[in-house]
Amino acid sequence: MTFEQEKDKPIMGKILIVEDTPIAAKVADIFLTEQHCTTVWVTSGEEALLKLSPDFHFILMDLGLPGIDGFETTKQIRLGHPDIANIPIIALTAHQDGAAIKAAKDAGMNGFFSKPFSRAQSIRLVDTFIRTKVSQCFLT
């Protein structure tokens, strides 16, 4: 496929990136736009709750956010309106221990990826949650 053909591919999905570190958000944005997704970036759980809408295909959620953290933000999303309560949420964090993974599952997240976010992770997320439309799973 030529660059022009690749550039003209339709947008596959819309992703909410909830990340307070600009460089981490930019890396995720680059890899997801390579997968023909559009992204919306917010820096806190409170902003995520305000921006959230049913047109997002999944959410990348940092755990260590200012204000309400990623775990609590996820819990609030899961208790919200049915149109948004089932949007897949994937933890993106520097924490790699079993306790953090368990806490992510308990909060209602659908996956747990360690930083730095990679191209391979972006491909896996788009394949799982957009191309095949899986909604109930837990990726690591």
Residue, then its C-alpha position, 0 to 999 in steps of 0.5 A: m500500500t502506498f503512503e497516499q492509500e494509507k493516508d486516505k484510509p477511513i478512521m477506525g475508531k475514537i479513543l479517549i486518552v486519560e494521561d497527565t504526562p504529556i509525553a506519554a499521551k503523545v506516544a499513545d496518540i502517535f501509535l493510535t493515529e497510525q492505526h487510523c484512530t482519532t484521539v482525545w486527550v484529557t489530563s484528569g479523571e474529572e476531565a474524562l468524566l466530562k468528555l466521555s461519550p458513547d462514541f469512544h471505542f475504548i479508553l486508555m487510563d493512567l492510574g496515577l492521575p491528579g484528583i480522582d485516580g484511574f481506579e476511581t474514575t473507572k468505577q464511576i464510569r462503570l456506574g454511569h449511564p448504560d451508553i458509556a458504562n461498558i466502554p472498554i477501559i485499559a490501564l496504562t501505568a508504570h506500576q507492574d505488580g500483581a496488586a495493581i493488576k488485581a486492583a485494575k480488574d476489581a475496578g472494572m478495567n478490561g486490560f493492563f499495559s505497562k508504560p511505555f506504550s508501544r506500537a504492538q500494544s496499540i495494534r492489539l487494542v485496535d484489533t481487539f476492541i475495534r476490528t473484532k469488537v470484543s468488549q468483555c476480556f482482560l488484556t495484559 
